[in-house]
Amino acid sequence: VAVSTLAGGLIHPWGLDVLPDGRLLVTERPGRLRVVGTDGSLSDPLGGTPEVFAEGQGGLLDVALDPDFRSNRTVYLSFAEPGEGGASTALGRGRLADDRIEGFEVIFRQQPKVPGPNHFGGRIVVAPDGTLFLALGERFKFDPAQDLANHLGTIVRIRPDGSVPDGNPFANRSGARPEIWSYGHRNIEAAAIDPASGSLWVAEMGPRGGDELNRPEAGRNYGWPLVSRGRHYDGRDIPDPSARPEFTGAVRYWTPVISPSGMVFYGGDQFPAWTGSALIGGLTSKGIVRLTIADGAVTDEERIPLDARIRDVAVAADGAVYVLTDAEDGRVLRLGAGPRAEGSSR
């Protein structure tokens, strides 16, 4: 694995996606969206992006291209949105022009808005049927993750215009939020569709220990904060998931934690042995966690050390892997096949 720096000078970059011409769209948590050229050039911040709650873990979060981007130029952005009561995660869309996002509109708002700077989640995943999954944190509020009357600690599924698609499990339940797909989550910042199966996979952050890999299914409850493999930050124990079989258990746990952020399933020519693997960014583990998955189970795990907090992962058309480093002077790293690059981590 040859590791090189494509671009630097980014302030806590959070999300990226690859444009059809090979350039990258990259968000910065303070509220900026930039274009990174194939030569590493960095655009000025694009206009037309939303106002964000840029405190703690909040700010401008993920970016994703619409499947029909070549014809409609539509870009989705998730962000921490300020408002009455505090802030919550929101999802909007607009059209990418030369130097701005035109016609940006919010299509979903997490309810309610609450005080605090933590656990916004924010990963956007476009499903094969064109619907959108948005992973949401429980805003560090714990118990609401078990309450279907709010969006805290849930994954929601919506259409591109924000309406509720057919098949959402709680769409007809009185008192439940119709956008909810699954609940009982803590803070999900890694999510991707496995193209081989069409299944959604997420990796979510546990407390002190117990990061989880889950395959969220419609209507399932994943147990937070009633069960966990980790412990509360003050040292108090949390019942083990096996004590509550009514909750859906994780496919894999990590203790010590990896602090997962960003996820993609690899398909490309540069690393044939990685084909079909899940590549998960690790903040605490400072690298990429590569998982081989077969029949819904993890059969192998490899760590690819990068000596940096990895916030997001994407695959380019040529099979190279791009990652974002989470830092005040954040970088875009390129991982390609070849001899060890000067200054590389491997």
C-alpha positions in Angstrom: 0.0 0.0 0.0 1.6 3.3 -1.1 0.3 6.2 0.9 0.6 9.8 -0.3 -0.9 13.1 0.6 -3.2 14.5 -2.1 -4.2 17.7 -0.2 -3.8 19.4 3.1 -4.9 22.5 4.9 -8.4 21.3 5.7 -9.9 22.0 9.1 -11.4 18.8 10.5 -12.6 17.4 7.2 -15.6 15.1 7.8 -17.2 13.7 4.6 -16.1 13.2 1.0 -17.5 11.8 -2.2 -15.9 11.4 -5.6 -17.1 13.4 -8.6 -17.4 11.7 -12.0 -14.4 13.6 -13.2 -12.2 12.3 -10.4 -12.3 15.5 -8.2 -13.5 15.2 -4.6 -16.2 17.0 -2.7 -15.0 17.4 0.9 -16.8 18.9 3.9 -15.1 20.7 6.8 -16.8 20.6 10.1 -16.7 24.4 10.7 -19.2 24.7 7.8 -17.3 24.7 4.5 -17.6 22.6 1.4 -14.6 22.4 -0.9 -13.6 20.8 -4.2 -10.2 19.0 -4.2 -8.7 18.7 -7.6 -7.0 15.6 -9.0 -3.8 17.6 -8.6 -4.5 18.3 -5.0 -5.6 21.9 -5.5 -8.2 23.2 -3.0 -11.1 25.4 -4.1 -12.4 28.3 -2.1 -15.4 27.4 0.1 -18.5 26.9 -2.1 -21.4 29.3 -1.6 -25.0 28.3 -0.8 -24.2 25.8 2.0 -26.4 25.8 5.1 -25.8 27.6 8.4 -24.4 25.0 10.9 -24.1 24.4 14.6 -20.3 24.3 14.7 -19.7 23.3 18.3 -18.2 20.1 19.7 -18.9 17.3 17.3 -21.4 19.4 15.4 -20.9 21.2 12.1 -21.1 20.4 8.4 -21.0 16.6 8.2 -21.5 14.2 5.3 -21.7 14.7 1.6 -23.2 12.3 -1.0 -23.9 12.5 -4.7 -27.3 11.6 -6.1 -27.2 8.5 -8.3 -28.3 10.6 -11.2 -25.7 13.3 -10.5 -24.4 13.5 -14.1 -27.8 14.7 -15.2 -29.2 16.5 -12.2 -26.1 17.7 -10.3 -27.8 17.0 -7.0 -25.7 16.8 -3.9 -26.9 15.8 -0.4 -25.4 17.4 2.8 -26.0 16.4 6.4 -25.2 18.9 9.1 -25.9 20.0 12.7 -28.6 22.5 12.5 -29.2 25.2 15.2 -32.7 26.1 16.2 -35.1 26.5 19.1 -34.1 24.2 21.9 -30.5 23.6 20.7 -29.5 21.6 17.6 -30.2 18.5 15.7 -29.0 16.7 12.6 -30.6 17.8 9.3 -30.3 16.6 5.7 -30.6 18.8 2.7 -30.0 18.9 -1.1 -29.0 21.3 -3.8 -27.4 21.5 -7.2 -23.6 21.8 -7.6 -22.6 24.7 -9.8 -19.1 26.0 -10.5 -18.6 27.7 -7.2 -21.7 27.1 -5.1 -24.6 24.9 -4.2 -27.7 26.3 -5.8 -31.2 26.0 -4.4 -30.3 24.2 -1.2 -33.3 22.9 0.7 -33.7 20.9 3.9 -35.6 17.7 3.3 -35.3 16.2 6.8 -34.8 17.4 10.4 -34.1 15.2 13.4 -36.7 16.0 16.1 -36.5 17.3 18.7 -33.7 19.8 18.8 -31.8 19.5 22.1 -28.9 21.2 23.9 -25.4 19.8 23.8 -22.5 19.4 21.3 -22.2 15.6 21.0 -23.5 12.6 19.0 -25.0 13.9 15.8 -24.3 10.8 13.7 -24.8 12.1 10.1 -23.8 9.5 7.6 -25.8 9.5 4.4 -26.2 6.3 2.4 -28.1 6.1 -0.9 -29.8 2.7 -1.3 -30.1 0.8 -4.6 -33.8 1.7 -4.8 -33.0 5.4 -4.6 -34.1 5.9 -1.0 -31.8 7.6 1.5 -30.6 6.3 4.9 -29.4 8.8 7.4 -27.7 7.6 10.5 -28.5 9.7 13.6 -26.8 9.8 17.0 -28.8 10.0 20.3 -27.3 13.4 21.0 -25.7 12.0 24.2 -29.2 11.8 25.8 -29.3 8.0 26.3 -32.9 7.0 27.1 -34.6 8.7 24.1 -32.9 6.1 21.9 -35.6 3.7 23.1 -38.5 6.1 22.3 -40.0 5.9 18.8 -41.7 9.4 19.3 -38.3 11.0 18.5 -35.5 10.5 16.0 -32.7 10.3 18.6 -30.5 7.2 18.2 -32.2 6.0 15.0 -31.6 5.3 11.4 -34.1 7.0 9.2 -35.2 6.1 5.7 -36.7 8.7 3.3 -37.2 9.5 -0.3 -35.0 12.1 -2.0 -37.7 14.7 -1.5 -38.0 13.9 2.2 -41.2 12.0 2.1 -41.7 8.6 3.7 -41.2 5.6 1.4 -43.3 2.4 1.4 -42.0 -0.3 3.7 -40.9 1.9 6.6 -41.7 -0.2 9.7 -43.4 2.4 11.9 -45.1 4.5 9.2 -48.6 3.5 10.4 -47.9 3.3 14.2 -49.5 6.0 16.2 -47.0 8.1 18.1 -44.0 6.9 16.2 -41.9 8.9 13.8 -42.6 7.4 10.3 -39.1 8.0 9.0 -37.5 5.5 11.5 -36.0 2.4 10.1 -34.2 1.1 13.2 -33.6 2.4 16.7 -31.7 1.8 19.9 -28.4 3.2 18.4 -25.8 5.3 20.2 -23.8 7.3 17.6 -23.3 6.1 14.0 -20.7 7.8 11.9 -19.9 4.8 9.6 -22.5 3.4 7.2 -22.5 1.8 3.7 -24.4 -0.5 1.4 -22.8 -3.9 0.5 -23.3 -4.0 -3.3 -23.1 -7.8 -3.3 -26.2 -8.2 -1.0 -27.8 -4.8 -1.1 -27.7 -4.8 2.8 -27.1 -1.7 4.9 -24.2 -2.0 7.3 -23.2 0.4 10.1 -20.4 0.7 12.6 -21.3 2.7 15.7 -19.4 4.0 18.7 -19.8 2.4 22.0 -19.1 4.1 25.4 -16.0 2.8 27.2 -15.6 -0.2 25.0 -18.1 -2.0 22.9 -18.0 -0.4 19.4 -20.4 -2.3 17.2 -20.8 -3.6 13.7 -24.5 -3.9 12.9 -26.6 -4.8 9.9 -29.7 -2.7 10.6 -33.0 -4.3 9.6 -36.4 -2.7 9.5 -38.1 -2.2 12.9 -35.2 -3.8 14.9 -34.1 -2.4 18.3 -30.4 -2.5 18.9 -30.6 -2.0 22.6 -28.8 1.3 23.5 -28.6 2.4 26.3 -30.1 -0.6 28.0 -27.4 -3.0 26.9 -23.8 -2.6 25.7 -20.5 -4.4 25.6 -18.9 -1.2 27.0 -19.2 0.6 30.3 -20.4 4.1 31.2 -17.7 6.8 31.3 -18.1 7.0 35.1 -17.3 3.3 35.3 -20.8 2.0 35.9 -21.6 -1.3 34.4 -24.1 -1.7 31.5 -25.9 -5.0 31.1 -24.4 -7.3 28.5 -26.6 -7.8 25.3 -27.0 -11.5 26.1 -29.1 -10.5 29.2 -31.8 -9.0 26.9 -32.4 -11.3 24.0 -35.3 -9.1 22.8 -32.7 -6.7 21.4 -30.8 -7.4 18.2 -27.2 -8.2 18.9 -24.2 -6.8 17.0 -22.4 -8.8 14.3 -19.0 -7.8 15.9 -17.7 -5.8 18.9 -14.5 -4.0 19.5 -12.9 -3.5 22.9 -10.6 -1.6 22.9 -12.6 0.6 20.6 -11.7 1.7 17.1 -14.1 4.7 17.1 -15.5 4.0 13.6 -16.1 6.9 11.2 -16.6 6.4 7.5 -17.2 3.2 5.7 -17.2 1.8 2.1 -17.2 -1.6 0.4 -14.2 -1.9 -1.8 -14.5 -2.6 -5.5 -11.5 -1.7 -7.7 -8.5 -2.9 -9.6 -5.7 -1.7 -7.3 -6.3 -4.1 -4.4 -7.9 -7.3 -5.8 -7.6 -9.1 -2.5 -9.8 -6.4 -0.9 -12.7 -6.9 -3.3 -16.0 -7.0 -1.3 -14.3 -6.0 1.9 -15.7 -3.3 4.2 -13.2 -0.5 4.8 -13.9 1.4 8.0 -12.1 4.5 9.2 -10.8 4.4 12.7 -10.4 7.5 14.8 -8.9 5.9 17.9 -7.3 3.0 16.0 -5.7 5.6 13.6 -6.1 3.7 10.4 -8.5 1.6 8.3 -10.1 -1.6 9.6 -10.7 -4.0 6.7 -13.4 -6.6 7.3 -14.1 -9.7 5.1 -17.8 -10.5 5.4 -19.5 -13.6 4.2 -23.1 -14.7 4.8 -23.7 -11.9 7.3 -20.7 -12.7 9.4 -17.1 -11.3 9.7 -14.6 -13.9 8.7 -11.4 -11.9 8.8 -10.1 -8.6 10.0 -7.0 -6.6 9.0 -5.7 -3.3 10.4 -4.1 -0.8 7.9 -2.2 1.7 10.1 -2.0 5.3 9.0 -0.9 7.0 12.2 -3.8 9.5 11.9 -7.4 9.7 13.0 -9.4 8.6 9.9 -12.8 10.3 9.5 -14.0 9.1 6.1 -13.2 6.6 3.4 -14.0 6.5 -0.3 -13.0 4.6 -3.4 -12.2 6.3 -6.7 -12.9 5.0 -10.2 -9.3 3.8 -10.6 -9.5 1.7 -7.4 -7.5 4.1 -5.2 -8.8 4.7 -1.7 -9.1 8.2 -0.4 -9.3 8.9 3.3 -9.7 12.1 5.4 -7.7 12.7 8.5 -9.5 14.4 11.4 -7.2 17.2 12.5 -7.0 21.0 12.7 -4.7 20.6 9.6 -6.5 17.8 8.0 -5.4 15.9 4.9 -6.7 13.9 2.0 -4.6 10.7 1.8 -4.5 8.5 -1.3 -3.8 4.7 -0.9 -2.8 3.0 -4.1 -1.0 -0.2 -5.0 2.7 0.1 -5.5 6.1 0.5 -3.7 6.3 2.3 -0.5 5.8 6.1 -1.1 8.1 8.6 0.5 6.8 9.7 3.8 4.1 7.0 3.8 2.8 5.2 6.8 3.3 1.7 5.4 
